[in-house]
Amino acid sequence: MDTKFEEDVFLWSLITRPEDAKRFSQIFKPEWLNTVEYRPILTEIYAFTRKTGESPSLVTLNKIFKDKDSESYKLRYANILKDLTDANPDRSNMIYTLGQAKNVAVVRSFIEMTNDQGFLNNQASFDGETILKSVHAWGNKFLQNSDDRTMDIKTAIEHLVQSSGFIIDNTRIPCGIDCLDMWTGGGLRKKQLGILMAPTGHGKSACLIIMGHKIATIEHKKVWVITNELPLEEVTERLLSRITGVSMDSIMEDPIIAYKGLDRHWSNQLDTRLRITEVNREVSCDDIEAEMSKCVALYGWKPDVIILDFMERMKPALTGYGRDKEWQWLGAIAKDLARFTKRHDILIWTAAQTNREGLGAADIDMTMAQSSIRHFQEATAVISMNQVPIPGKDAVAIKFKPLKMRQSKRSAKAITLECDLSKMNITNTTIDIEELQESKEEDESYKKENEEYLPTPRDKQVRKRKYGDKK
């Protein structure tokens, strides 16, 4: 092969980027690698990806080769895989190398196609129509990342069947809050983006953490909580409160109070499904992808769901946007997140703030979105939430309302749920605020009416003289 590229970086890229592993398994053959020792590694990456829908981690690759032939592994593959581990390229190097690998695949596959006996026979018989179809089918292999694709129905069906060779999980992932799951048709799926819109201080961070914990414990999905608002310690306190039921005040005073009975959660492998990352800067999808790539390569851990708190403290992956034009800024971030979900087959739940008008509003709607609604256009679901006082009680409830449901029926009715955020709990018990308000007003009216008939001090003295102490 005349064209040279960093083949170790190429393998690392496929290990950390499952979607690229799927794509290259259809366009790049292992025998096209110059390094002979890398060919069986690429073969195993393809085989594992086809079987599971995910790329194998370096740890898994070590196990695969060791189980197949322990002697060959010790003499040959252990050192090769160690060298791959030490490569650890950055994202830009991976993208550049994948581009080079694609160019190699284009040239090598074109040479193979034109040297194929069938193609040569079509040339000899001047069968131009068949040659054009062959060239068109060949070209479509390298246009899978393009937004515009054209195929005849036969080619489209063949492409569908070929791509369905990978295990694809299209099941819905409930978040554990019944009304949200009802509005989303049983939960959102991977490759989708959900946004909670709430005024500042109305519990969007708490709600996201509760959703993340429920998805990890009830649905047994791998959940990655990324916070660029709260410190890691505060997120941990909230999750500890959620896990144990101990109040936040008690945990903040002394976390050792809640440090008991946790073994059963670890035995249920909650610690393997739930991870927290604190980011003290404006983070982009590129930064998230780089961090995730390291985790996938080194530990074989890739999230099913990302809980991202929250959008306004992110930045677009591309330059050219400014915070002075927030309507474009947030729209670009949402577009990056939507593309990220599709590229990595992940579900993302995140949050966005309302403007000042939404701070005291009883009913939140799209017009109260921060800056504009461009960021909501990229989402599959947008749900507003705000805290409302419970009449007659020193407590609040959370009011949810569906604002956008792309793939399910949107209800026009809001639902208010009981909550106790001091213990990180949002129940599925609904509250009728209007009924409680009417009941409170009736009680106050009844009390006021009956106050008119209460005896005055003068009445009490007269009654005492008349009836004595008996009355």
DRENDO-1510 file (C-alpha; in Angstrom, 1 decimal, always signed):
<recs>
REC; n; res; u; v; w
REC; 1; MET; +0.0; +0.0; +0.0 .
REC; 2; ASP; +1.5; +3.3; -1.1 .
REC; 3; THR; -0.6; +5.5; +1.2 .
REC; 4; LYS; +0.6; +5.4; +4.8 .
REC; 5; PHE; -1.5; +6.2; +7.9 .
REC; 6; GLU; -1.2; +5.5; +11.6 .
REC; 7; GLU; -2.8; +2.1; +11.8 .
REC; 8; ASP; -2.6; +1.9; +15.6 .
REC; 9; VAL; -4.6; +5.2; +15.8 .
REC; 10; PHE; -7.1; +3.7; +13.3 .
REC; 11; LEU; -7.7; +0.6; +15.5 .
REC; 12; TRP; -7.9; +2.8; +18.6 .
REC; 13; SER; -10.5; +4.9; +16.8 .
REC; 14; LEU; -12.7; +1.9; +16.0 .
REC; 15; ILE; -12.5; +0.7; +19.6 .
REC; 16; THR; -13.7; +4.0; +21.0 .
REC; 17; ARG; -16.1; +4.9; +18.2 .
REC; 18; PRO; -18.6; +2.1; +17.6 .
REC; 19; GLU; -20.5; +3.8; +14.8 .
REC; 20; ASP; -17.2; +4.1; +12.9 .
REC; 21; ALA; -16.5; +0.5; +13.6 .
REC; 22; LYS; -19.8; -0.5; +12.0 .
REC; 23; ARG; -19.2; +1.8; +9.0 .
REC; 24; PHE; -15.6; +0.6; +8.4 .
REC; 25; SER; -16.6; -3.0; +8.7 .
REC; 26; GLN; -18.5; -2.5; +5.5 .
REC; 27; ILE; -15.8; -0.6; +3.6 .
REC; 28; PHE; -12.3; -1.5; +5.0 .
REC; 29; LYS; -10.9; -5.1; +4.8 .
REC; 30; PRO; -8.4; -6.2; +7.5 .
REC; 31; GLU; -6.0; -7.4; +4.8 .
REC; 32; TRP; -5.5; -3.9; +3.7 .
REC; 33; LEU; -3.5; -3.1; +6.8 .
REC; 34; ASN; +0.3; -3.0; +6.4 .
REC; 35; THR; +1.0; -4.3; +9.9 .
REC; 36; VAL; +0.3; -8.0; +9.6 .
REC; 37; GLU; -0.2; -8.3; +13.4 .
REC; 38; TYR; -3.0; -5.8; +13.3 .
REC; 39; ARG; -5.1; -7.7; +10.9 .
REC; 40; PRO; -6.5; -10.3; +13.3 .
REC; 41; ILE; -7.2; -7.5; +15.8 .
REC; 42; LEU; -9.3; -5.6; +13.2 .
REC; 43; THR; -11.1; -8.9; +12.4 .
REC; 44; GLU; -12.0; -9.4; +16.1 .
REC; 45; ILE; -13.1; -5.8; +16.4 .
REC; 46; TYR; -15.5; -6.3; +13.4 .
REC; 47; ALA; -16.8; -9.6; +14.7 .
REC; 48; PHE; -17.5; -8.3; +18.2 .
REC; 49; THR; -19.2; -5.2; +16.8 .
REC; 50; ARG; -21.4; -7.2; +14.5 .
REC; 51; LYS; -22.4; -9.5; +17.4 .
REC; 52; THR; -23.1; -6.9; +20.1 .
REC; 53; GLY; -23.5; -3.6; +18.4 .
REC; 54; GLU; -20.6; -2.2; +20.4 .
REC; 55; SER; -16.9; -2.1; +19.9 .
REC; 56; PRO; -14.7; -4.3; +22.2 .
REC; 57; SER; -12.5; -2.5; +24.7 .
REC; 58; LEU; -8.8; -3.1; +24.9 .
REC; 59; VAL; -9.5; -5.2; +28.0 .
REC; 60; THR; -12.0; -7.3; +26.1 .
REC; 61; LEU; -9.6; -7.7; +23.2 .
REC; 62; ASN; -6.9; -9.0; +25.6 .
REC; 63; LYS; -9.4; -11.6; +26.9 .
REC; 64; ILE; -10.5; -12.7; +23.4 .
REC; 65; PHE; -7.0; -13.4; +22.2 .
REC; 66; LYS; -6.0; -15.0; +25.5 .
REC; 67; ASP; -9.0; -17.3; +25.5 .
REC; 68; LYS; -8.4; -18.3; +21.9 .
REC; 69; ASP; -4.7; -19.2; +22.3 .
REC; 70; SER; -2.9; -18.3; +25.5 .
REC; 71; GLU; +0.6; -19.1; +24.1 .
REC; 72; SER; +0.1; -17.0; +21.0 .
REC; 73; TYR; -1.3; -14.2; +23.1 .
REC; 74; LYS; +1.8; -14.2; +25.4 .
REC; 75; LEU; +4.3; -14.4; +22.5 .
REC; 76; ARG; +2.5; -12.0; +20.1 .
REC; 77; TYR; -0.6; -10.1; +20.9 .
REC; 78; ALA; +0.0; -9.1; +24.5 .
REC; 79; ASN; +2.7; -6.6; +23.5 .
REC; 80; ILE; +0.8; -5.4; +20.5 .
REC; 81; LEU; -2.3; -4.6; +22.5 .
REC; 82; LYS; -0.2; -2.9; +25.1 .
REC; 83; ASP; +1.3; -0.7; +22.4 .
REC; 84; LEU; -2.3; +0.2; +21.3 .
REC; 85; THR; -3.1; +1.1; +24.9 .
REC; 86; ASP; -0.1; +3.4; +25.0 .
REC; 87; ALA; -1.2; +5.2; +21.8 .
REC; 88; ASN; -4.1; +7.1; +23.4 .
REC; 89; PRO; -4.5; +9.6; +20.5 .
REC; 90; ASP; -6.5; +12.8; +20.8 .
REC; 91; ARG; -9.8; +13.3; +19.0 .
REC; 92; SER; -8.4; +15.4; +16.1 .
REC; 93; ASN; -5.8; +12.7; +15.4 .
REC; 94; MET; -8.5; +10.0; +15.3 .
REC; 95; ILE; -10.7; +12.0; +12.9 .
REC; 96; TYR; -7.7; +12.7; +10.6 .
REC; 97; THR; -6.7; +9.1; +10.6 .
REC; 98; LEU; -10.2; +7.9; +9.9 .
REC; 99; GLY; -10.2; +10.2; +6.9 .
REC; 100; GLN; -7.0; +8.7; +5.6 .
REC; 101; ALA; -8.4; +5.1; +6.2 .
REC; 102; LYS; -11.4; +6.0; +4.2 .
REC; 103; ASN; -9.3; +7.2; +1.3 .
REC; 104; VAL; -7.3; +4.0; +1.4 .
REC; 105; ALA; -10.6; +2.0; +1.4 .
REC; 106; VAL; -11.9; +4.0; -1.6 .
REC; 107; VAL; -8.8; +3.3; -3.7 .
REC; 108; ARG; -8.4; -0.3; -2.7 .
REC; 109; SER; -12.1; -1.2; -3.2 .
REC; 110; PHE; -12.1; +0.6; -6.5 .
REC; 111; ILE; -9.1; -1.5; -7.7 .
REC; 112; GLU; -10.7; -4.7; -6.5 .
REC; 113; MET; -14.0; -3.8; -8.2 .
REC; 114; THR; -12.4; -2.9; -11.6 .
REC; 115; ASN; -10.3; -6.1; -11.5 .
REC; 116; ASP; -13.2; -8.3; -10.7 .
REC; 117; GLN; -13.9; -10.8; -13.5 .
REC; 118; GLY; -17.6; -9.9; -13.6 .
REC; 119; PHE; -16.7; -6.2; -14.0 .
REC; 120; LEU; -14.2; -7.1; -16.7 .
REC; 121; ASN; -16.8; -9.1; -18.5 .
REC; 122; ASN; -19.2; -6.2; -18.4 .
REC; 123; GLN; -16.5; -4.0; -19.9 .
REC; 124; ALA; -15.8; -6.5; -22.7 .
REC; 125; SER; -19.5; -6.7; -23.6 .
REC; 126; PHE; -20.0; -2.9; -23.3 .
REC; 127; ASP; -22.8; -3.4; -20.6 .
REC; 128; GLY; -22.7; +0.2; -19.5 .
REC; 129; GLU; -25.9; +0.1; -17.5 .
REC; 130; THR; -24.7; -2.8; -15.2 .
REC; 131; ILE; -21.3; -1.0; -14.8 .
REC; 132; LEU; -23.1; +2.2; -13.8 .
REC; 133; LYS; -25.1; +0.3; -11.2 .
REC; 134; SER; -22.0; -1.3; -9.8 .
REC; 135; VAL; -20.2; +2.0; -9.6 .
REC; 136; HIS; -23.3; +3.7; -8.0 .
REC; 137; ALA; -23.5; +0.9; -5.4 .
REC; 138; TRP; -19.8; +1.2; -4.7 .
REC; 139; GLY; -20.1; +4.9; -4.2 .
REC; 140; ASN; -23.0; +4.6; -1.8 .
REC; 141; LYS; -20.7; +2.7; +0.6 .
REC; 142; PHE; -18.7; +5.8; +1.1 .
REC; 143; LEU; -21.6; +8.3; +1.4 .
REC; 144; GLN; -23.1; +6.9; +4.5 .
REC; 145; ASN; -22.2; +10.0; +6.6 .
REC; 146; SER; -23.7; +12.3; +4.0 .
REC; 147; ASP; -27.1; +14.0; +4.7 .
REC; 148; ASP; -28.2; +13.4; +1.1 .
REC; 149; ARG; -28.4; +9.9; -0.2 .
REC; 150; THR; -30.1; +8.5; -3.2 .
REC; 151; MET; -30.7; +4.7; -3.9 .
REC; 152; ASP; -32.9; +2.7; -6.1 .
REC; 153; ILE; -35.3; +0.5; -4.0 .
REC; 154; LYS; -33.3; -2.7; -4.6 .
REC; 155; THR; -30.1; -1.1; -3.3 .
REC; 156; ALA; -31.9; +0.6; -0.4 .
REC; 157; ILE; -33.3; -2.8; +0.7 .
REC; 158; GLU; -29.9; -4.4; +0.4 .
REC; 159; HIS; -28.3; -1.6; +2.4 .
REC; 160; LEU; -31.0; -2.0; +5.1 .
REC; 161; VAL; -30.5; -5.7; +5.4 .
REC; 162; GLN; -26.7; -5.3; +5.5 .
REC; 163; SER; -26.8; -2.6; +8.1 .
REC; 164; SER; -29.2; -4.6; +10.2 .
REC; 165; GLY; -26.5; -7.2; +10.7 .
REC; 166; PHE; -25.6; -5.4; +13.9 .
REC; 167; ILE; -27.6; -5.7; +17.1 .
REC; 168; ILE; -29.7; -2.6; +17.4 .
REC; 169; ASP; -31.5; -1.7; +20.6 .
REC; 170; ASN; -34.5; +0.4; +19.8 .
REC; 171; THR; -36.3; -0.2; +23.0 .
REC; 172; ARG; -37.7; +2.7; +24.9 .
REC; 173; ILE; -36.0; +3.8; +28.1 .
REC; 174; PRO; -38.5; +5.0; +30.8 .
REC; 175; CYS; -37.2; +7.7; +33.1 .
REC; 176; GLY; -39.4; +6.6; +36.0 .
REC; 177; ILE; -41.6; +9.6; +36.2 .
REC; 178; ASP; -44.9; +8.3; +34.9 .
REC; 179; CYS; -46.3; +11.3; +33.2 .
REC; 180; LEU; -43.1; +11.9; +31.3 .
REC; 181; ASP; -43.0; +8.3; +30.2 .
REC; 182; MET; -46.7; +8.5; +29.2 .
REC; 183; TRP; -46.1; +11.6; +27.1 .
REC; 184; THR; -43.0; +10.0; +25.4 .
REC; 185; GLY; -44.9; +6.8; +24.5 .
REC; 186; GLY; -43.2; +4.7; +27.1 .
REC; 187; GLY; -39.9; +6.6; +27.2 .
REC; 188; LEU; -37.4; +8.0; +24.8 .
REC; 189; ARG; -35.0; +5.8; +22.8 .
REC; 190; LYS; -31.4; +6.0; +22.0 .
REC; 191; LYS; -30.4; +8.5; +19.4 .
REC; 192; GLN; -33.0; +10.9; +20.9 .
REC; 193; LEU; -32.7; +14.2; +22.9 .
REC; 194; GLY; -35.0; +15.2; +25.7 .
REC; 195; ILE; -35.0; +18.7; +27.3 .
REC; 196; LEU; -36.5; +19.8; +30.6 .
REC; 197; MET; -37.3; +23.5; +30.6 .
REC; 198; ALA; -37.6; +25.2; +34.0 .
REC; 199; PRO; -37.0; +28.5; +35.7 .
REC; 200; THR; -33.8; +28.9; +37.7 .
REC; 201; GLY; -34.1; +27.3; +41.2 .
REC; 202; HIS; -37.2; +25.2; +40.3 .
REC; 203; GLY; -35.5; +21.8; +40.6 .
REC; 204; LYS; -34.3; +20.9; +37.1 .
REC; 205; SER; -31.0; +19.5; +38.5 .
REC; 206; ALA; -32.7; +17.5; +41.1 .
REC; 207; CYS; -35.2; +16.1; +38.6 .
REC; 208; LEU; -32.4; +15.1; +36.2 .
REC; 209; ILE; -30.5; +13.3; +39.0 .
REC; 210; ILE; -33.7; +11.5; +40.1 .
REC; 211; MET; -34.3; +10.4; +36.4 .
REC; 212; GLY; -30.7; +9.2; +36.1 .
REC; 213; HIS; -30.9; +7.2; +39.3 .
REC; 214; LYS; -34.2; +5.6; +38.3 .
REC; 215; ILE; -32.9; +4.7; +34.8 .
REC; 216; ALA; -29.8; +3.0; +36.3 .
REC; 217; THR; -31.6; +1.1; +39.1 .
REC; 218; ILE; -35.0; +0.2; +37.4 .
REC; 219; GLU; -34.0; -0.1; +33.8 .
REC; 220; HIS; -30.4; -1.3; +34.5 .
REC; 221; LYS; -29.0; +1.1; +31.9 .
REC; 222; LYS; -25.5; +2.6; +32.1 .
REC; 223; VAL; -26.0; +6.3; +33.1 .
REC; 224; TRP; -23.4; +9.0; +32.9 .
REC; 225; VAL; -24.2; +12.1; +34.9 .
REC; 226; ILE; -22.3; +15.2; +33.7 .
REC; 227; THR; -22.6; +18.3; +35.7 .
REC; 228; ASN; -21.2; +21.7; +34.7 .
REC; 229; GLU; -23.3; +23.5; +37.3 .
REC; 230; LEU; -23.0; +21.6; +40.6 .
REC; 231; PRO; -19.8; +20.4; +42.2 .
REC; 232; LEU; -19.3; +16.6; +42.2 .
REC; 233; GLU; -19.7; +16.5; +46.0 .
REC; 234; GLU; -23.1; +18.1; +45.8 .
REC; 235; VAL; -24.3; +15.7; +43.1 .
REC; 236; THR; -23.0; +12.8; +45.2 .
REC; 237; GLU; -24.9; +14.1; +48.2 .
REC; 238; ARG; -28.1; +14.3; +46.2 .
REC; 239; LEU; -27.6; +10.8; +44.8 .
REC; 240; LEU; -26.8; +9.5; +48.3 .
REC; 241; SER; -30.0; +11.0; +49.6 .
REC; 242; ARG; -31.9; +9.5; +46.6 .
REC; 243; ILE; -30.3; +6.0; +47.2 .
REC; 244; THR; -30.8; +5.9; +51.0 .
REC; 245; GLY; -33.8; +8.2; +51.7 .
REC; 246; VAL; -31.8; +10.2; +54.3 .
REC; 247; SER; -32.5; +13.9; +54.1 .
REC; 248; MET; -30.1; +16.2; +52.3 .
REC; 249; ASP; -29.7; +18.3; +55.5 .
REC; 250; SER; -28.5; +15.3; +57.5 .
REC; 251; ILE; -26.1; +14.2; +54.7 .
REC; 252; MET; -24.7; +17.7; +54.3 .
REC; 253; GLU; -24.1; +17.8; +58.1 .
REC; 254; ASP; -22.5; +14.4; +58.2 .
REC; 255; PRO; -22.5; +12.0; +55.2 .
REC; 256; ILE; -21.5; +9.1; +57.4 .
REC; 257; ILE; -25.1; +9.0; +58.6 .
REC; 258; ALA; -26.2; +7.6; +55.2 .
REC; 259; TYR; -23.1; +5.4; +54.9 .
REC; 260; LYS; -24.9; +2.2; +55.7 .
REC; 261; GLY; -26.9; -0.4; +53.9 .
REC; 262; LEU; -25.1; +0.5; +50.6 .
REC; 263; ASP; -23.7; -3.0; +50.1 .
REC; 264; ARG; -26.9; -4.3; +48.6 .
REC; 265; HIS; -26.8; -1.5; +46.0 .
REC; 266; TRP; -23.2; -2.4; +45.1 .
REC; 267; SER; -24.2; -6.1; +44.9 .
REC; 268; ASN; -26.8; -5.1; +42.4 .
REC; 269; GLN; -24.0; -3.4; +40.4 .
REC; 270; LEU; -25.3; +0.1; +40.7 .
REC; 271; ASP; -21.7; +1.3; +41.0 .
REC; 272; THR; -21.0; -0.2; +37.5 .
REC; 273; ARG; -24.0; +1.5; +35.9 .
REC; 274; LEU; -23.8; +5.0; +37.4 .
REC; 275; ARG; -20.9; +7.5; +36.9 .
REC; 276; ILE; -20.5; +11.2; +37.7 .
REC; 277; THR; -18.3; +13.7; +35.9 .
REC; 278; GLU; -17.8; +17.3; +37.1 .
REC; 279; VAL; -16.7; +19.9; +34.5 .
REC; 280; ASN; -15.6; +23.3; +35.6 .
REC; 281; ARG; -15.7; +25.0; +32.2 .
REC; 282; GLU; -17.8; +25.4; +29.2 .
REC; 283; VAL; -17.8; +21.9; +27.7 .
REC; 284; SER; -18.6; +21.0; +24.1 .
REC; 285; CYS; -19.8; +17.7; +22.6 .
REC; 286; ASP; -16.2; +17.2; +21.4 .
REC; 287; ASP; -15.0; +17.3; +25.0 .
REC; 288; ILE; -17.6; +14.9; +26.1 .
REC; 289; GLU; -16.7; +12.5; +23.2 .
REC; 290; ALA; -13.0; +12.6; +24.1 .
REC; 291; GLU; -13.7; +11.7; +27.7 .
REC; 292; MET; -16.1; +9.0; +26.7 .
REC; 293; SER; -13.6; +7.6; +24.2 .
REC; 294; LYS; -11.0; +7.1; +26.9 .
REC; 295; CYS; -13.5; +5.4; +29.2 .
REC; 296; VAL; -14.6; +3.0; +26.4 .
REC; 297; ALA; -11.0; +2.1; +25.4 .
REC; 298; LEU; -9.6; +1.6; +28.9 .
REC; 299; TYR; -12.6; +0.2; +30.8 .
REC; 300; GLY; -15.0; -0.9; +28.1 .
REC; 301; TRP; -17.7; +1.3; +29.7 .
REC; 302; LYS; -20.0; +3.2; +27.4 .
REC; 303; PRO; -23.2; +4.9; +28.7 .
REC; 304; ASP; -26.6; +4.1; +27.3 .
REC; 305; VAL; -27.9; +7.4; +28.7 .
REC; 306; ILE; -26.3; +10.8; +29.4 .
REC; 307; ILE; -27.8; +13.1; +32.0 .
REC; 308; LEU; -26.3; +16.5; +31.2 .
REC; 309; ASP; -26.9; +19.4; +33.6 .
REC; 310; PHE; -27.2; +21.7; +31.7 .
REC; 311; MET; -27.2; +23.2; +28.2 .
REC; 312; GLU; -26.6; +26.9; +28.9 .
REC; 313; ARG; -23.1; +26.1; +30.3 .
REC; 314; MET; -22.0; +24.3; +27.2 .
REC; 315; LYS; -20.4; +25.7; +24.1 .
REC; 316; PRO; -20.8; +24.8; +20.4 .
REC; 317; ALA; -18.3; +22.4; +18.9 .
REC; 318; LEU; -17.6; +24.7; +16.0 .
REC; 319; THR; -16.2; +28.2; +16.3 .
REC; 320; GLY; -17.9; +31.3; +14.9 .
REC; 321; TYR; -20.7; +31.5; +17.5 .
REC; 322; GLY; -20.9; +34.1; +20.3 .
REC; 323; ARG; -22.8; +34.4; +23.5 .
REC; 324; ASP; -24.0; +37.8; +22.5 .
REC; 325; LYS; -26.2; +35.9; +19.9 .
REC; 326; GLU; -27.6; +33.4; +22.4 .
REC; 327; TRP; -30.4; +32.3; +20.0 .
REC; 328; GLN; -27.7; +30.9; +17.6 .
REC; 329; TRP; -25.4; +29.7; +20.5 .
REC; 330; LEU; -28.1; +27.5; +22.1 .
REC; 331; GLY; -29.3; +26.2; +18.7 .
REC; 332; ALA; -25.8; +25.1; +17.8 .
REC; 333; ILE; -25.4; +23.3; +21.1 .
REC; 334; ALA; -28.7; +21.5; +20.7 .
REC; 335; LYS; -27.7; +20.5; +17.1 .
REC; 336; ASP; -24.4; +19.1; +18.4 .
REC; 337; LEU; -26.2; +17.1; +21.1 .
REC; 338; ALA; -28.7; +15.7; +18.6 .
REC; 339; ARG; -25.8; +14.6; +16.3 .
REC; 340; PHE; -24.0; +13.1; +19.3 .
REC; 341; THR; -26.9; +10.9; +20.2 .
REC; 342; LYS; -27.1; +9.5; +16.7 .
REC; 343; ARG; -23.4; +9.1; +16.2 .
REC; 344; HIS; -22.9; +7.2; +19.4 .
REC; 345; ASP; -26.4; +5.5; +19.8 .
REC; 346; ILE; -27.0; +7.3; +23.1 .
REC; 347; LEU; -30.1; +8.9; +24.8 .
REC; 348; ILE; -29.5; +12.3; +26.3 .
REC; 349; TRP; -31.6; +14.1; +28.8 .
REC; 350; THR; -30.6; +17.7; +29.5 .
REC; 351; ALA; -32.1; +20.9; +30.8 .
REC; 352; ALA; -32.6; +24.5; +29.6 .
REC; 353; GLN; -33.7; +27.6; +31.5 .
REC; 354; THR; -36.7; +29.9; +30.9 .
REC; 355; ASN; -36.3; +33.6; +30.6 .
REC; 356; ARG; -37.4; +36.1; +33.3 .
REC; 357; GLU; -41.0; +35.8; +32.2 .
REC; 358; GLY; -41.1; +32.2; +33.2 .
REC; 359; LEU; -39.8; +32.7; +36.7 .
REC; 360; GLY; -43.1; +33.5; +38.2 .
REC; 361; ALA; -45.4; +32.0; +35.6 .
REC; 362; ALA; -48.1; +29.5; +36.7 .
REC; 363; ASP; -48.1; +28.0; +33.2 .
REC; 364; ILE; -44.8; +27.7; +31.2 .
REC; 365; ASP; -44.9; +27.7; +27.4 .
REC; 366; MET; -42.5; +27.9; +24.5 .
REC; 367; THR; -42.5; +31.7; +24.4 .
REC; 368; MET; -40.7; +31.7; +27.8 .
REC; 369; ALA; -37.7; +29.8; +26.4 .
REC; 370; GLN; -34.3; +31.5; +27.0 .
REC; 371; SER; -33.4; +33.5; +23.9 .
REC; 372; SER; -35.4; +31.6; +21.3 .
REC; 373; ILE; -36.8; +28.1; +20.6 .
REC; 374; ARG; -34.0; +27.0; +18.2 .
REC; 375; HIS; -32.5; +24.6; +20.7 .
REC; 376; PHE; -36.0; +22.9; +21.1 .
REC; 377; GLN; -36.2; +22.2; +17.4 .
REC; 378; GLU; -33.5; +19.6; +17.7 .
REC; 379; ALA; -35.2; +17.8; +20.6 .
REC; 380; THR; -37.5; +14.8; +20.4 .
REC; 381; ALA; -39.3; +15.9; +23.6 .
REC; 382; VAL; -39.5; +19.2; +25.4 .
REC; 383; ILE; -41.2; +19.2; +28.8 .
REC; 384; SER; -41.6; +22.2; +31.1 .
REC; 385; MET; -41.5; +22.0; +34.9 .
REC; 386; ASN; -41.9; +24.4; +37.7 .
REC; 387; GLN; -42.6; +24.3; +41.4 .
REC; 388; VAL; -46.1; +25.4; +42.6 .
REC; 389; PRO; -47.1; +25.9; +46.3 .
REC; 390; ILE; -49.6; +23.4; +47.7 .
REC; 391; PRO; -52.6; +25.3; +49.1 .
REC; 392; GLY; -53.0; +25.0; +52.9 .
REC; 393; LYS; -49.5; +23.4; +53.3 .
REC; 394; ASP; -46.0; +24.6; +53.8 .
REC; 395; ALA; -44.8; +22.5; +50.8 .
REC; 396; VAL; -44.5; +22.6; +47.0 .
REC; 397; ALA; -45.3; +20.3; +44.2 .
REC; 398; ILE; -43.8; +20.0; +40.7 .
REC; 399; LYS; -45.9; +20.8; +37.7 .
REC; 400; PHE; -45.0; +19.1; +34.4 .
REC; 401; LYS; -46.3; +20.0; +31.0 .
REC; 402; PRO; -45.5; +18.6; +27.5 .
REC; 403; LEU; -44.5; +21.3; +25.1 .
REC; 404; LYS; -43.2; +19.1; +22.2 .
REC; 405; MET; -43.5; +15.4; +21.5 .
REC; 406; ARG; -42.0; +14.5; +18.1 .
REC; 407; GLN; -42.8; +10.8; +18.1 .
REC; 408; SER; -45.8; +10.4; +20.4 .
REC; 409; LYS; -49.1; +12.1; +21.2 .
REC; 410; ARG; -48.8; +15.4; +23.0 .
REC; 411; SER; -51.3; +16.1; +25.8 .
REC; 412; ALA; -52.4; +19.6; +26.4 .
REC; 413; LYS; -53.0; +19.0; +30.1 .
REC; 414; ALA; -50.3; +19.6; +32.7 .
REC; 415; ILE; -49.8; +17.2; +35.6 .
REC; 416; THR; -48.7; +18.1; +39.1 .
REC; 417; LEU; -46.8; +15.6; +41.2 .
REC; 418; GLU; -46.0; +15.4; +44.9 .
REC; 419; CYS; -42.4; +15.8; +45.7 .
REC; 420; ASP; -39.9; +16.0; +48.6 .
REC; 421; LEU; -36.7; +17.4; +47.1 .
REC; 422; SER; -35.1; +17.4; +50.6 .
REC; 423; LYS; -35.0; +13.7; +50.1 .
REC; 424; MET; -34.6; +13.8; +46.3 .
REC; 425; ASN; -38.0; +12.3; +45.7 .
REC; 426; ILE; -40.6; +13.0; +43.1 .
REC; 427; THR; -43.6; +10.6; +43.5 .
REC; 428; ASN; -46.0; +9.6; +40.8 .
REC; 429; THR; -48.9; +10.8; +43.0 .
REC; 430; THR; -50.9; +13.5; +41.3 .
REC; 431; ILE; -52.2; +16.6; +43.0 .
REC; 432; ASP; -55.2; +18.7; +41.9 .
REC; 433; ILE; -54.1; +22.1; +42.9 .
REC; 434; GLU; -57.4; +23.8; +41.8 .
REC; 435; GLU; -59.4; +21.4; +43.9 .
REC; 436; LEU; -57.1; +22.0; +46.9 .
REC; 437; GLN; -57.4; +25.7; +46.4 .
REC; 438; GLU; -61.2; +25.5; +46.3 .
REC; 439; SER; -61.2; +23.4; +49.4 .
REC; 440; LYS; -59.0; +25.9; +51.2 .
REC; 441; GLU; -61.3; +28.8; +50.2 .
REC; 442; GLU; -64.3; +26.9; +51.4 .
REC; 443; ASP; -62.7; +26.2; +54.8 .
REC; 444; GLU; -61.7; +29.8; +55.2 .
REC; 445; SER; -65.2; +30.9; +54.2 .
REC; 446; TYR; -66.8; +28.5; +56.7 .
REC; 447; LYS; -64.5; +29.6; +59.4 .
REC; 448; LYS; -65.3; +33.3; +58.7 .
REC; 449; GLU; -69.1; +32.6; +58.8 .
REC; 450; ASN; -69.0; +30.7; +62.1 .
REC; 451; GLU; -66.8; +33.3; +63.8 .
REC; 452; GLU; -69.9; +35.6; +63.8 .
REC; 453; TYR; -71.6; +33.2; +66.2 .
REC; 454; LEU; -68.8; +32.7; +68.6 .
REC; 455; PRO; -69.7; +34.1; +72.1 .
REC; 456; THR; -68.1; +37.4; +73.1 .
REC; 457; PRO; -66.6; +37.9; +76.6 .
REC; 458; ARG; -69.8; +39.8; +77.6 .
REC; 459; ASP; -72.0; +36.8; +76.5 .
REC; 460; LYS; -69.8; +34.5; +78.6 .
REC; 461; GLN; -70.3; +36.7; +81.8 .
REC; 462; VAL; -74.1; +36.9; +81.3 .
REC; 463; ARG; -74.3; +33.1; +80.8 .
REC; 464; LYS; -72.2; +32.5; +83.9 .
REC; 465; ARG; -74.5; +34.7; +86.1 .
REC; 466; LYS; -77.6; +33.0; +84.7 .
REC; 467; TYR; -76.5; +29.4; +84.8 .
REC; 468; GLY; -73.6; +29.3; +87.1 .
REC; 469; ASP; -70.5; +27.3; +86.6 .
REC; 470; LYS; -72.5; +24.3; +85.2 .
REC; 471; LYS; -73.0; +26.0; +81.9 .
</recs>
